[in-house]
């Protein structure tokens, strides 16, 4: 039997801004939610691949465009972590009290971790793909004092993206807001299963960045262009999270390093 198709949805914030997304509904819990990275949208390669896999597995699945990208309203330059969290809150409200699994890539992994502390009663598990904790603060700190001052005083910085997105306009609000969510200085204690996937060729988010206490599956690939081995790893770990029960007392395995051991991952 062919898997059912995704259906589009639109949610509206109190200020009238619309949030666009797609849902594959099987009326089975938990519901998977994919959180894309910085400047990414629900039509990215990981988002599309995981949505297709969820449909084939018969899982309920949600993907969406944060405000400022894709089909959702708003300007990209208005992006902050707090604003992204508001978008996720709207998604959780749509799903009412159903348990969820958050799959976050890059900045989405940072957001997923924050969400687990904000709505712990809703979270069944986290799967983080190269989570970019504190990358905004790191970006700001790489600038010269003059450029930092210029960004702060003008509240606007134009950044040339290296991944084909062209010029990105970012307000200083993004930097100021990010200091509220410093997970490297103030690590959080999570009460749900957590696994981290990370590519050895990832230059944007080095392997040393994730929280070291979490189990990490390291694959020989770059998240910018997922290889068959990394794609399979995503699927395997999502399957693990979807089978995990909050009442089973199941614990995560110890930290593993699987660099280039493709036969074991496949």
Phi, psi and omega in degrees: 000134180291139177293149179293154183275161173287153173236142180285152174219157177227127176247152185237126175287166181300331180275004178094351180289138184261144179243122184255143179199181178230141179230137170252110189254119175245358182062027174241141180254156001281169177261126176277138177232124178264130179249109183287165182278188183303122177068008178266165180224184187285356177260010175293165186298315180295316182300314181292318182295316182290324177297318178296318180294319179298320178297317181294332180273351181078029180262146170288136189211140179232136168226150185206165175261119172300154179302139180100351177226159175058226186271352182280159180287174175097166179260142179299325183294349177275358184301132166215163176297321179298321179293319178297319177297324177296322177297315180296321178301321178296321177297315180296323177295321177300323182275003180057236186256018183288142177290149184228158168245126178260127175246108186245133179250128177057243178300329177296331175291322174299313181297318181300320179296317177297319181296326180293333176276334183274324182231058185299331182289344181264341190273122174272322181191163175237137168237116186248125181255106182046060183298128186264065179299133173062020184292333180292314177298320180297317178301315181296320183288342177282346180282157175290158177306324180294316180291324176298314180295319181297317179296316183292319184285327181268344182063022179209135177225134177259123187238132179273115182286141182268000184246024172090011181269355179080209182277129178250130178260123183231131177279158176293342175307325179300316180290311182301318181292325185295333181294342177288343188237044182280096183274349178275325175277327183232076181300150182255156175256119183257148184250017178231162176302139180225133171226146182239132173252138182212134178274138181291338181263014182283108179273332182289320179231094182302155183299340182283350186285322183300160177297121190295339183281352182267146175299137184228126174261112185258121182245154186275073184198171175250133180292344180289333178221082187303131177268167178305324181291320180289324177299315179297321179298318178303313184296315181299315183288325175297319177301320178299314182295320183291333179276342183294138179249136181295342182255004186277345183073016183289140179244153178289148175292166178294162181303136182233152175236119182233067183274109176079359180274069192292326183296327180287327180284318183294000000 
